[in-house]
Each structure stands twice: as structure tokens, then as C-alpha cells.
């Protein structure tokens, strides 16, 4: 029975999204702290800001895609304003980064690294799925 629950957990989209979001936050926090110690406060803050923008981006894309997939439109159209959300998020991220750069406290490479925190989270999720899948196969 435990085998079935592990397989169901791996296939549950809501749990996968929660793990990805949680892991994105963890990757951002750890990377920010390491950068703060190794490269200084400006770079650490830059990664933290990029990570926060990355979390916002991931959650916004997730909710938009859910809305599109659950709309059930026969003509292939999503809910109103969903396409605008996809486009508008780029402007929000770019504007935030531009304003942050103008303050002098943030560095562009750090913000870009923070935005990439989702990649680390996706790698963590892949390893998790492999480990749980292998454990299930060996039982």
C-alpha cells in the first residue's frame, strides 16, 4: 500500500508544484547566504531579489497555466487576461530589476542567478523522483 501512495505522490501535480516552489525558495535562500558571505552583501541581496522574482514568476506561470488548462474552451482560447499575465510578468520583472539596479545596491548577474533558482529546484525534484521511483522499484 505504501508503494501506491509513493507513486501517487510523484504523480500528484499539486504536490509537485508545492515541492518545486519550496525548493525554489530554499535554493534562493541558500544561494543568497553563500553569496553574501563569499561575494559580499550586494551580490547576496541581488540573488535574494532575483530569487523572489523567480518565485513570483513560477507561481504566476503555474496559476496562469492552470487557468488555461481548466478553462475547457473548445476554441482553444484561455480565460480572459491570461495572455496579458504571461506578457505583463516580463515587464514587472524587468521594471523591478531596472529600479533595483538604479539604487546601486543590486548587481545584474546576481539577480539573473536568483531568477535561475527554479533550475536548481527542478534538479532537486528530478533527483527526488528518481530516488522515490527506484525505491519503489526495488521493493
Secondary structure by P-SEA (a helix, b strand, c coil): caaaaaaaaaacaaaaaaaaaaaaaaaaaaaaaaaaacccaaaaaaaaaaaaaaaaaaaaaaaaaaaaaaccccccccccaaaaaaaaaaaaaaaaaaaaaaaccccaaaaaaaaaaaaaaaaaaaaaaaaaaaaaaac
